[in-house]
């Protein structure tokens, strides 16, 4: 792991949840934007 020194500055119990929460938030934002800006995705999910 070439970024191992990062955990000398940021505690893993703080950094990992923040990182994973950020990834989840970005994913939700992207999915919401796709659902709002396309017609075929909502029709696909609606059956």
mmCIF entry with sequence, helices, sheets and N, C-alpha, C, O atoms, coordinates in Angstrom:
data_MODEL
# 
_entry.id   MODEL 
# 
_entity.id                         1 
_entity.type                       polymer 
_entity.pdbx_number_of_molecules   1 
# 
_entity_poly.entity_id                      1 
_entity_poly.type                           'polypeptide(L)' 
_entity_poly.nstd_linkage                   no 
_entity_poly.nstd_monomer                   no 
_entity_poly.pdbx_seq_one_letter_code       
;(UNK)(UNK)(UNK)(UNK)(UNK)(UNK)(UNK)(UNK)(UNK)(UNK)(UNK)(UNK)(UNK)(UNK)(UNK)(UNK)
(UNK)(UNK)(UNK)(UNK)(UNK)(UNK)(UNK)(UNK)(UNK)(UNK)(UNK)(UNK)(UNK)(UNK)(UNK)(UNK)
(UNK)(UNK)(UNK)(UNK)(UNK)(UNK)(UNK)(UNK)(UNK)(UNK)(UNK)(UNK)(UNK)(UNK)(UNK)
;
_entity_poly.pdbx_seq_one_letter_code_can   XXXXXXXXXXXXXXXXXXXXXXXXXXXXXXXXXXXXXXXXXXXXXXX 
_entity_poly.pdbx_strand_id                 A 
# 
loop_
_entity_poly_seq.entity_id 
_entity_poly_seq.num 
_entity_poly_seq.mon_id 
_entity_poly_seq.hetero 
1 1  UNK n 
1 2  UNK n 
1 3  UNK n 
1 4  UNK n 
1 5  UNK n 
1 6  UNK n 
1 7  UNK n 
1 8  UNK n 
1 9  UNK n 
1 10 UNK n 
1 11 UNK n 
1 12 UNK n 
1 13 UNK n 
1 14 UNK n 
1 15 UNK n 
1 16 UNK n 
1 17 UNK n 
1 18 UNK n 
1 19 UNK n 
1 20 UNK n 
1 21 UNK n 
1 22 UNK n 
1 23 UNK n 
1 24 UNK n 
1 25 UNK n 
1 26 UNK n 
1 27 UNK n 
1 28 UNK n 
1 29 UNK n 
1 30 UNK n 
1 31 UNK n 
1 32 UNK n 
1 33 UNK n 
1 34 UNK n 
1 35 UNK n 
1 36 UNK n 
1 37 UNK n 
1 38 UNK n 
1 39 UNK n 
1 40 UNK n 
1 41 UNK n 
1 42 UNK n 
1 43 UNK n 
1 44 UNK n 
1 45 UNK n 
1 46 UNK n 
1 47 UNK n 
# 
_struct_asym.id          A 
_struct_asym.entity_id   1 
# 
loop_
_struct_conf.conf_type_id 
_struct_conf.id 
_struct_conf.pdbx_PDB_helix_id 
_struct_conf.beg_label_comp_id 
_struct_conf.beg_label_asym_id 
_struct_conf.beg_label_seq_id 
_struct_conf.pdbx_beg_PDB_ins_code 
_struct_conf.end_label_comp_id 
_struct_conf.end_label_asym_id 
_struct_conf.end_label_seq_id 
_struct_conf.pdbx_end_PDB_ins_code 
_struct_conf.beg_auth_comp_id 
_struct_conf.beg_auth_asym_id 
_struct_conf.beg_auth_seq_id 
_struct_conf.end_auth_comp_id 
_struct_conf.end_auth_asym_id 
_struct_conf.end_auth_seq_id 
_struct_conf.pdbx_PDB_helix_class 
_struct_conf.details 
_struct_conf.pdbx_PDB_helix_length 
HELX_P HELX_P1 AA1 UNK A 4  ? UNK A 8  ? UNK A 4  UNK A 8  5 ? 5  
HELX_P HELX_P2 AA2 UNK A 12 ? UNK A 37 ? UNK A 12 UNK A 37 1 ? 26 
HELX_P HELX_P3 AA3 UNK A 40 ? UNK A 46 ? UNK A 40 UNK A 46 1 ? 7  
# 
_struct_conf_type.id          HELX_P 
_struct_conf_type.criteria    ? 
_struct_conf_type.reference   ? 
# 
loop_
_atom_site.group_PDB 
_atom_site.id 
_atom_site.type_symbol 
_atom_site.label_atom_id 
_atom_site.label_alt_id 
_atom_site.label_comp_id 
_atom_site.label_asym_id 
_atom_site.label_entity_id 
_atom_site.label_seq_id 
_atom_site.pdbx_PDB_ins_code 
_atom_site.Cartn_x 
_atom_site.Cartn_y 
_atom_site.Cartn_z 
_atom_site.occupancy 
_atom_site.B_iso_or_equiv 
_atom_site.pdbx_formal_charge 
_atom_site.auth_seq_id 
_atom_site.auth_comp_id 
_atom_site.auth_asym_id 
_atom_site.auth_atom_id 
_atom_site.pdbx_PDB_model_num 
ATOM 1   N N  . UNK A 1 1  ? 0.859   -1.183 0.000   1.00 0.00 ? 1  UNK A N  1 
ATOM 2   C CA . UNK A 1 1  ? 0.000   0.000  0.000   1.00 0.00 ? 1  UNK A CA 1 
ATOM 3   C C  . UNK A 1 1  ? 0.896   1.233  0.000   1.00 0.00 ? 1  UNK A C  1 
ATOM 4   O O  . UNK A 1 1  ? 1.581   1.503  0.986   1.00 0.00 ? 1  UNK A O  1 
ATOM 5   N N  . UNK A 1 2  ? 0.894   1.964  -1.072  1.00 0.00 ? 2  UNK A N  1 
ATOM 6   C CA . UNK A 1 2  ? 1.803   3.098  -1.182  1.00 0.00 ? 2  UNK A CA 1 
ATOM 7   C C  . UNK A 1 2  ? 1.293   4.345  -0.450  1.00 0.00 ? 2  UNK A C  1 
ATOM 8   O O  . UNK A 1 2  ? 2.039   5.313  -0.306  1.00 0.00 ? 2  UNK A O  1 
ATOM 9   N N  . UNK A 1 3  ? 0.047   4.340  0.011   1.00 0.00 ? 3  UNK A N  1 
ATOM 10  C CA . UNK A 1 3  ? -0.491  5.494  0.744   1.00 0.00 ? 3  UNK A CA 1 
ATOM 11  C C  . UNK A 1 3  ? -0.596  5.190  2.233   1.00 0.00 ? 3  UNK A C  1 
ATOM 12  O O  . UNK A 1 3  ? -1.395  5.816  2.930   1.00 0.00 ? 3  UNK A O  1 
ATOM 13  N N  . UNK A 1 4  ? 0.186   4.251  2.730   1.00 0.00 ? 4  UNK A N  1 
ATOM 14  C CA . UNK A 1 4  ? 0.116   3.850  4.132   1.00 0.00 ? 4  UNK A CA 1 
ATOM 15  C C  . UNK A 1 4  ? 0.463   4.955  5.106   1.00 0.00 ? 4  UNK A C  1 
ATOM 16  O O  . UNK A 1 4  ? -0.012  4.947  6.242   1.00 0.00 ? 4  UNK A O  1 
ATOM 17  N N  . UNK A 1 5  ? 1.274   5.899  4.691   1.00 0.00 ? 5  UNK A N  1 
ATOM 18  C CA . UNK A 1 5  ? 1.643   7.000  5.600   1.00 0.00 ? 5  UNK A CA 1 
ATOM 19  C C  . UNK A 1 5  ? 0.468   7.915  5.897   1.00 0.00 ? 5  UNK A C  1 
ATOM 20  O O  . UNK A 1 5  ? 0.516   8.674  6.865   1.00 0.00 ? 5  UNK A O  1 
ATOM 21  N N  . UNK A 1 6  ? -0.593  7.864  5.088   1.00 0.00 ? 6  UNK A N  1 
ATOM 22  C CA . UNK A 1 6  ? -1.770  8.704  5.332   1.00 0.00 ? 6  UNK A CA 1 
ATOM 23  C C  . UNK A 1 6  ? -2.359  8.417  6.705   1.00 0.00 ? 6  UNK A C  1 
ATOM 24  O O  . UNK A 1 6  ? -2.846  9.330  7.373   1.00 0.00 ? 6  UNK A O  1 
ATOM 25  N N  . UNK A 1 7  ? -2.321  7.149  7.138   1.00 0.00 ? 7  UNK A N  1 
ATOM 26  C CA . UNK A 1 7  ? -2.924  6.781  8.411   1.00 0.00 ? 7  UNK A CA 1 
ATOM 27  C C  . UNK A 1 7  ? -2.095  7.247  9.598   1.00 0.00 ? 7  UNK A C  1 
ATOM 28  O O  . UNK A 1 7  ? -2.523  7.098  10.743  1.00 0.00 ? 7  UNK A O  1 
ATOM 29  N N  . UNK A 1 8  ? -0.920  7.807  9.348   1.00 0.00 ? 8  UNK A N  1 
ATOM 30  C CA . UNK A 1 8  ? -0.171  8.446  10.422  1.00 0.00 ? 8  UNK A CA 1 
ATOM 31  C C  . UNK A 1 8  ? -0.759  9.818  10.732  1.00 0.00 ? 8  UNK A C  1 
ATOM 32  O O  . UNK A 1 8  ? -0.553  10.353 11.821  1.00 0.00 ? 8  UNK A O  1 
ATOM 33  N N  . UNK A 1 9  ? -1.487  10.385 9.782   1.00 0.00 ? 9  UNK A N  1 
ATOM 34  C CA . UNK A 1 9  ? -2.082  11.715 9.947   1.00 0.00 ? 9  UNK A CA 1 
ATOM 35  C C  . UNK A 1 9  ? -3.558  11.600 10.302  1.00 0.00 ? 9  UNK A C  1 
ATOM 36  O O  . UNK A 1 9  ? -4.045  12.304 11.186  1.00 0.00 ? 9  UNK A O  1 
ATOM 37  N N  . UNK A 1 10 ? -4.280  10.700 9.601   1.00 0.00 ? 10 UNK A N  1 
ATOM 38  C CA . UNK A 1 10 ? -5.715  10.533 9.809   1.00 0.00 ? 10 UNK A CA 1 
ATOM 39  C C  . UNK A 1 10 ? -5.951  9.155  10.412  1.00 0.00 ? 10 UNK A C  1 
ATOM 40  O O  . UNK A 1 10 ? -5.457  8.153  9.893   1.00 0.00 ? 10 UNK A O  1 
ATOM 41  N N  . UNK A 1 11 ? -6.687  9.104  11.481  1.00 0.00 ? 11 UNK A N  1 
ATOM 42  C CA . UNK A 1 11 ? -7.005  7.849  12.136  1.00 0.00 ? 11 UNK A CA 1 
ATOM 43  C C  . UNK A 1 11 ? -7.918  7.009  11.230  1.00 0.00 ? 11 UNK A C  1 
ATOM 44  O O  . UNK A 1 11 ? -8.898  7.541  10.709  1.00 0.00 ? 11 UNK A O  1 
ATOM 45  N N  . UNK A 1 12 ? -7.632  5.730  11.029  1.00 0.00 ? 12 UNK A N  1 
ATOM 46  C CA . UNK A 1 12 ? -8.474  4.904  10.158  1.00 0.00 ? 12 UNK A CA 1 
ATOM 47  C C  . UNK A 1 12 ? -9.928  4.812  10.607  1.00 0.00 ? 12 UNK A C  1 
ATOM 48  O O  . UNK A 1 12 ? -10.815 4.630  9.774   1.00 0.00 ? 12 UNK A O  1 
ATOM 49  N N  . UNK A 1 13 ? -10.188 4.933  11.901  1.00 0.00 ? 13 UNK A N  1 
ATOM 50  C CA . UNK A 1 13 ? -11.567 4.871  12.372  1.00 0.00 ? 13 UNK A CA 1 
ATOM 51  C C  . UNK A 1 13 ? -12.354 6.120  11.981  1.00 0.00 ? 13 UNK A C  1 
ATOM 52  O O  . UNK A 1 13 ? -13.584 6.120  12.032  1.00 0.00 ? 13 UNK A O  1 
ATOM 53  N N  . UNK A 1 14 ? -11.662 7.163  11.598  1.00 0.00 ? 14 UNK A N  1 
ATOM 54  C CA . UNK A 1 14 ? -12.307 8.386  11.112  1.00 0.00 ? 14 UNK A CA 1 
ATOM 55  C C  . UNK A 1 14 ? -12.249 8.443  9.593   1.00 0.00 ? 14 UNK A C  1 
ATOM 56  O O  . UNK A 1 14 ? -13.236 8.786  8.943   1.00 0.00 ? 14 UNK A O  1 
ATOM 57  N N  . UNK A 1 15 ? -11.094 8.107  9.026   1.00 0.00 ? 15 UNK A N  1 
ATOM 58  C CA . UNK A 1 15 ? -10.892 8.262  7.588   1.00 0.00 ? 15 UNK A CA 1 
ATOM 59  C C  . UNK A 1 15 ? -11.676 7.281  6.742   1.00 0.00 ? 15 UNK A C  1 
ATOM 60  O O  . UNK A 1 15 ? -12.224 7.665  5.709   1.00 0.00 ? 15 UNK A O  1 
ATOM 61  N N  . UNK A 1 16 ? -11.743 6.027  7.151   1.00 0.00 ? 16 UNK A N  1 
ATOM 62  C CA . UNK A 1 16 ? -12.456 5.035  6.343   1.00 0.00 ? 16 UNK A CA 1 
ATOM 63  C C  . UNK A 1 16 ? -13.953 5.295  6.256   1.00 0.00 ? 16 UNK A C  1 
ATOM 64  O O  . UNK A 1 16 ? -14.501 5.231  5.156   1.00 0.00 ? 16 UNK A O  1 
ATOM 65  N N  . UNK A 1 17 ? -14.648 5.584  7.358   1.00 0.00 ? 17 UNK A N  1 
ATOM 66  C CA . UNK A 1 17 ? -16.068 5.915  7.213   1.00 0.00 ? 17 UNK A CA 1 
ATOM 67  C C  . UNK A 1 17 ? -16.316 7.179  6.390   1.00 0.00 ? 17 UNK A C  1 
ATOM 68  O O  . UNK A 1 17 ? -17.296 7.256  5.649   1.00 0.00 ? 17 UNK A O  1 
ATOM 69  N N  . UNK A 1 18 ? -15.434 8.163  6.520   1.00 0.00 ? 18 UNK A N  1 
ATOM 70  C CA . UNK A 1 18 ? -15.593 9.367  5.700   1.00 0.00 ? 18 UNK A CA 1 
ATOM 71  C C  . UNK A 1 18 ? -15.400 9.048  4.218   1.00 0.00 ? 18 UNK A C  1 
ATOM 72  O O  . UNK A 1 18 ? -16.156 9.534  3.377   1.00 0.00 ? 18 UNK A O  1 
ATOM 73  N N  . UNK A 1 19 ? -14.403 8.242  3.897   1.00 0.00 ? 19 UNK A N  1 
ATOM 74  C CA . UNK A 1 19 ? -14.143 7.863  2.516   1.00 0.00 ? 19 UNK A CA 1 
ATOM 75  C C  . UNK A 1 19 ? -15.305 7.061  1.948   1.00 0.00 ? 19 UNK A C  1 
ATOM 76  O O  . UNK A 1 19 ? -15.800 7.365  0.863   1.00 0.00 ? 19 UNK A O  1 
ATOM 77  N N  . UNK A 1 20 ? -15.740 6.040  2.673   1.00 0.00 ? 20 UNK A N  1 
ATOM 78  C CA . UNK A 1 20 ? -16.840 5.204  2.184   1.00 0.00 ? 20 UNK A CA 1 
ATOM 79  C C  . UNK A 1 20 ? -18.152 5.977  2.119   1.00 0.00 ? 20 UNK A C  1 
ATOM 80  O O  . UNK A 1 20 ? -18.959 5.756  1.216   1.00 0.00 ? 20 UNK A O  1 
ATOM 81  N N  . UNK A 1 21 ? -18.366 6.872  3.061   1.00 0.00 ? 21 UNK A N  1 
ATOM 82  C CA . UNK A 1 21 ? -19.560 7.719  3.017   1.00 0.00 ? 21 UNK A CA 1 
ATOM 83  C C  . UNK A 1 21 ? -19.539 8.659  1.833   1.00 0.00 ? 21 UNK A C  1 
ATOM 84  O O  . UNK A 1 21 ? -20.575 8.907  1.215   1.00 0.00 ? 21 UNK A O  1 
ATOM 85  N N  . UNK A 1 22 ? -18.369 9.186  1.512   1.00 0.00 ? 22 UNK A N  1 
ATOM 86  C CA . UNK A 1 22 ? -18.244 10.055 0.333   1.00 0.00 ? 22 UNK A CA 1 
ATOM 87  C C  . UNK A 1 22 ? -18.507 9.306  -0.954  1.00 0.00 ? 22 UNK A C  1 
ATOM 88  O O  . UNK A 1 22 ? -19.159 9.829  -1.858  1.00 0.00 ? 22 UNK A O  1 
ATOM 89  N N  . UNK A 1 23 ? -18.001 8.078  -1.046  1.00 0.00 ? 23 UNK A N  1 
ATOM 90  C CA . UNK A 1 23 ? -18.247 7.257  -2.237  1.00 0.00 ? 23 UNK A CA 1 
ATOM 91  C C  . UNK A 1 23 ? -19.736 6.961  -2.369  1.00 0.00 ? 23 UNK A C  1 
ATOM 92  O O  . UNK A 1 23 ? -20.289 7.051  -3.465  1.00 0.00 ? 23 UNK A O  1 
ATOM 93  N N  . UNK A 1 24 ? -20.389 6.611  -1.269  1.00 0.00 ? 24 UNK A N  1 
ATOM 94  C CA . UNK A 1 24 ? -21.824 6.317  -1.300  1.00 0.00 ? 24 UNK A CA 1 
ATOM 95  C C  . UNK A 1 24 ? -22.623 7.551  -1.681  1.00 0.00 ? 24 UNK A C  1 
ATOM 96  O O  . UNK A 1 24 ? -23.576 7.453  -2.454  1.00 0.00 ? 24 UNK A O  1 
ATOM 97  N N  . UNK A 1 25 ? -22.255 8.700  -1.158  1.00 0.00 ? 25 UNK A N  1 
ATOM 98  C CA . UNK A 1 25 ? -22.971 9.939  -1.470  1.00 0.00 ? 25 UNK A CA 1 
ATOM 99  C C  . UNK A 1 25 ? -22.835 10.302 -2.943  1.00 0.00 ? 25 UNK A C  1 
ATOM 100 O O  . UNK A 1 25 ? -23.821 10.674 -3.579  1.00 0.00 ? 25 UNK A O  1 
ATOM 101 N N  . UNK A 1 26 ? -21.643 10.202 -3.485  1.00 0.00 ? 26 UNK A N  1 
ATOM 102 C CA . UNK A 1 26 ? -21.432 10.498 -4.903  1.00 0.00 ? 26 UNK A CA 1 
ATOM 103 C C  . UNK A 1 26 ? -22.225 9.529  -5.766  1.00 0.00 ? 26 UNK A C  1 
ATOM 104 O O  . UNK A 1 26 ? -22.810 9.928  -6.773  1.00 0.00 ? 26 UNK A O  1 
ATOM 105 N N  . UNK A 1 27 ? -22.248 8.254  -5.376  1.00 0.00 ? 27 UNK A N  1 
ATOM 106 C CA . UNK A 1 27 ? -23.016 7.260  -6.128  1.00 0.00 ? 27 UNK A CA 1 
ATOM 107 C C  . UNK A 1 27 ? -24.507 7.604  -6.129  1.00 0.00 ? 27 UNK A C  1 
ATOM 108 O O  . UNK A 1 27 ? -25.161 7.518  -7.168  1.00 0.00 ? 27 UNK A O  1 
ATOM 109 N N  . UNK A 1 28 ? -25.035 7.985  -4.992  1.00 0.00 ? 28 UNK A N  1 
ATOM 110 C CA . UNK A 1 28 ? -26.450 8.351  -4.928  1.00 0.00 ? 28 UNK A CA 1 
ATOM 111 C C  . UNK A 1 28 ? -26.757 9.583  -5.770  1.00 0.00 ? 28 UNK A C  1 
ATOM 112 O O  . UNK A 1 28 ? -27.797 9.647  -6.426  1.00 0.00 ? 28 UNK A O  1 
ATOM 113 N N  . UNK A 1 29 ? -25.855 10.559 -5.753  1.00 0.00 ? 29 UNK A N  1 
ATOM 114 C CA . UNK A 1 29 ? -26.059 11.771 -6.544  1.00 0.00 ? 29 UNK A CA 1 
ATOM 115 C C  . UNK A 1 29 ? -26.068 11.442 -8.032  1.00 0.00 ? 29 UNK A C  1 
ATOM 116 O O  . UNK A 1 29 ? -26.903 11.951 -8.780  1.00 0.00 ? 29 UNK A O  1 
ATOM 117 N N  . UNK A 1 30 ? -25.137 10.588 -8.462  1.00 0.00 ? 30 UNK A N  1 
ATOM 118 C CA . UNK A 1 30 ? -25.072 10.211 -9.877  1.00 0.00 ? 30 UNK A CA 1 
ATOM 119 C C  . UNK A 1 30 ? -26.323 9.441  -10.278 1.00 0.00 ? 30 UNK A C  1 
ATOM 120 O O  . UNK A 1 30 ? -26.895 9.707  -11.335 1.00 0.00 ? 30 UNK A O  1 
ATOM 121 N N  . UNK A 1 31 ? -26.758 8.492  -9.456  1.00 0.00 ? 31 UNK A N  1 
ATOM 122 C CA . UNK A 1 31 ? -27.945 7.722  -9.782  1.00 0.00 ? 31 UNK A CA 1 
ATOM 123 C C  . UNK A 1 31 ? -29.189 8.614  -9.834  1.00 0.00 ? 31 UNK A C  1 
ATOM 124 O O  . UNK A 1 31 ? -30.028 8.448  -10.719 1.00 0.00 ? 31 UNK A O  1 
ATOM 125 N N  . UNK A 1 32 ? -29.312 9.535  -8.917  1.00 0.00 ? 32 UNK A N  1 
ATOM 126 C CA . UNK A 1 32 ? -30.445 10.455 -8.925  1.00 0.00 ? 32 UNK A CA 1 
ATOM 127 C C  . UNK A 1 32 ? -30.425 11.321 -10.180 1.00 0.00 ? 32 UNK A C  1 
ATOM 128 O O  . UNK A 1 32 ? -31.469 11.546 -10.791 1.00 0.00 ? 32 UNK A O  1 
ATOM 129 N N  . UNK A 1 33 ? -29.250 11.807 -10.569 1.00 0.00 ? 33 UNK A N  1 
ATOM 130 C CA . UNK A 1 33 ? -29.150 12.636 -11.767 1.00 0.00 ? 33 UNK A CA 1 
ATOM 131 C C  . UNK A 1 33 ? -29.532 11.851 -13.019 1.00 0.00 ? 33 UNK A C  1 
ATOM 132 O O  . UNK A 1 33 ? -30.197 12.382 -13.909 1.00 0.00 ? 33 UNK A O  1 
ATOM 133 N N  . UNK A 1 34 ? -29.113 10.587 -13.087 1.00 0.00 ? 34 UNK A N  1 
ATOM 134 C CA . UNK A 1 34 ? -29.487 9.759  -14.245 1.00 0.00 ? 34 UNK A CA 1 
ATOM 135 C C  . UNK A 1 34 ? -30.988 9.539  -14.273 1.00 0.00 ? 34 UNK A C  1 
ATOM 136 O O  . UNK A 1 34 ? -31.598 9.608  -15.340 1.00 0.00 ? 34 UNK A O  1 
ATOM 137 N N  . UNK A 1 35 ? -31.595 9.274  -13.127 1.00 0.00 ? 35 UNK A N  1 
ATOM 138 C CA . UNK A 1 35 ? -33.041 9.061  -13.087 1.00 0.00 ? 35 UNK A CA 1 
ATOM 139 C C  . UNK A 1 35 ? -33.815 10.321 -13.469 1.00 0.00 ? 35 UNK A C  1 
ATOM 140 O O  . UNK A 1 35 ? -34.852 10.232 -14.126 1.00 0.00 ? 35 UNK A O  1 
ATOM 141 N N  . UNK A 1 36 ? -33.328 11.478 -13.070 1.00 0.00 ? 36 UNK A N  1 
ATOM 142 C CA . UNK A 1 36 ? -34.032 12.725 -13.340 1.00 0.00 ? 36 UNK A CA 1 
ATOM 143 C C  . UNK A 1 36 ? -33.846 13.226 -14.770 1.00 0.00 ? 36 UNK A C  1 
ATOM 144 O O  . UNK A 1 36 ? -34.718 13.917 -15.297 1.00 0.00 ? 36 UNK A O  1 
ATOM 145 N N  . UNK A 1 37 ? -32.727 12.889 -15.402 1.00 0.00 ? 37 UNK A N  1 
ATOM 146 C CA . UNK A 1 37 ? -32.409 13.483 -16.692 1.00 0.00 ? 37 UNK A CA 1 
ATOM 147 C C  . UNK A 1 37 ? -32.585 12.551 -17.877 1.00 0.00 ? 37 UNK A C  1 
ATOM 148 O O  . UNK A 1 37 ? -32.271 12.930 -19.005 1.00 0.00 ? 37 UNK A O  1 
ATOM 149 N N  . UNK A 1 38 ? -33.077 11.348 -17.651 1.00 0.00 ? 38 UNK A N  1 
ATOM 150 C CA . UNK A 1 38 ? -33.356 10.429 -18.746 1.00 0.00 ? 38 UNK A CA 1 
ATOM 151 C C  . UNK A 1 38 ? -34.775 9.911  -18.601 1.00 0.00 ? 38 UNK A C  1 
ATOM 152 O O  . UNK A 1 38 ? -35.321 9.871  -17.498 1.00 0.00 ? 38 UNK A O  1 
ATOM 153 N N  . UNK A 1 39 ? -35.365 9.519  -19.709 1.00 0.00 ? 39 UNK A N  1 
ATOM 154 C CA . UNK A 1 39 ? -36.727 8.970  -19.649 1.00 0.00 ? 39 UNK A CA 1 
ATOM 155 C C  . UNK A 1 39 ? -36.716 7.453  -19.654 1.00 0.00 ? 39 UNK A C  1 
ATOM 156 O O  . UNK A 1 39 ? -37.618 6.825  -19.100 1.00 0.00 ? 39 UNK A O  1 
ATOM 157 N N  . UNK A 1 40 ? -35.714 6.863  -20.266 1.00 0.00 ? 40 UNK A N  1 
ATOM 158 C CA . UNK A 1 40 ? -35.726 5.409  -20.415 1.00 0.00 ? 40 UNK A CA 1 
ATOM 159 C C  . UNK A 1 40 ? -35.363 4.673  -19.143 1.00 0.00 ? 40 UNK A C  1 
ATOM 160 O O  . UNK A 1 40 ? -35.799 3.537  -18.960 1.00 0.00 ? 40 UNK A O  1 
ATOM 161 N N  . UNK A 1 41 ? -34.577 5.276  -18.249 1.00 0.00 ? 41 UNK A N  1 
ATOM 162 C CA . UNK A 1 41 ? -34.186 4.574  -17.027 1.00 0.00 ? 41 UNK A CA 1 
ATOM 163 C C  . UNK A 1 41 ? -35.387 4.402  -16.109 1.00 0.00 ? 41 UNK A C  1 
ATOM 164 O O  . UNK A 1 41 ? -35.607 3.309  -15.587 1.00 0.00 ? 41 UNK A O  1 
ATOM 165 N N  . UNK A 1 42 ? -36.167 5.454  -15.900 1.00 0.00 ? 42 UNK A N  1 
ATOM 166 C CA . UNK A 1 42 ? -37.333 5.342  -15.045 1.00 0.00 ? 42 UNK A CA 1 
ATOM 167 C C  . UNK A 1 42 ? -38.387 4.424  -15.667 1.00 0.00 ? 42 UNK A C  1 
ATOM 168 O O  . UNK A 1 42 ? -39.090 3.714  -14.947 1.00 0.00 ? 42 UNK A O  1 
ATOM 169 N N  . UNK A 1 43 ? -38.504 4.432  -17.011 1.00 0.00 ? 43 UNK A N  1 
ATOM 170 C CA . UNK A 1 43 ? -39.428 3.508  -17.674 1.00 0.00 ? 43 UNK A CA 1 
ATOM 171 C C  . UNK A 1 43 ? -38.943 2.067  -17.512 1.00 0.00 ? 43 UNK A C  1 
ATOM 172 O O  . UNK A 1 43 ? -39.750 1.153  -17.347 1.00 0.00 ? 43 UNK A O  1 
ATOM 173 N N  . UNK A 1 44 ? -37.635 1.869  -17.557 1.00 0.00 ? 44 UNK A N  1 
ATOM 174 C CA . UNK A 1 44 ? -37.065 0.529  -17.378 1.00 0.00 ? 44 UNK A CA 1 
ATOM 175 C C  . UNK A 1 44 ? -37.353 0.014  -15.968 1.00 0.00 ? 44 UNK A C  1 
ATOM 176 O O  . UNK A 1 44 ? -37.760 -1.135 -15.793 1.00 0.00 ? 44 UNK A O  1 
ATOM 177 N N  . UNK A 1 45 ? -37.141 0.858  -14.972 1.00 0.00 ? 45 UNK A N  1 
ATOM 178 C CA . UNK A 1 45 ? -37.392 0.428  -13.603 1.00 0.00 ? 45 UNK A CA 1 
ATOM 179 C C  . UNK A 1 45 ? -38.881 0.283  -13.320 1.00 0.00 ? 45 UNK A C  1 
ATOM 180 O O  . UNK A 1 45 ? -39.275 -0.511 -12.466 1.00 0.00 ? 45 UNK A O  1 
ATOM 181 N N  . UNK A 1 46 ? -39.711 1.044  -14.027 1.00 0.00 ? 46 UNK A N  1 
ATOM 182 C CA . UNK A 1 46 ? -41.160 0.961  -13.843 1.00 0.00 ? 46 UNK A CA 1 
ATOM 183 C C  . UNK A 1 46 ? -41.792 -0.245 -14.522 1.00 0.00 ? 46 UNK A C  1 
ATOM 184 O O  . UNK A 1 46 ? -42.959 -0.554 -14.281 1.00 0.00 ? 46 UNK A O  1 
ATOM 185 N N  . UNK A 1 47 ? -41.048 -0.911 -15.347 1.00 0.00 ? 47 UNK A N  1 
ATOM 186 C CA . UNK A 1 47 ? -41.575 -2.096 -16.034 1.00 0.00 ? 47 UNK A CA 1 
ATOM 187 C C  . UNK A 1 47 ? -42.045 -1.711 -17.373 1.00 0.00 ? 47 UNK A C  1 
ATOM 188 O O  . UNK A 1 47 ? -42.528 -2.558 -18.125 1.00 0.00 ? 47 UNK A O  1 
# 
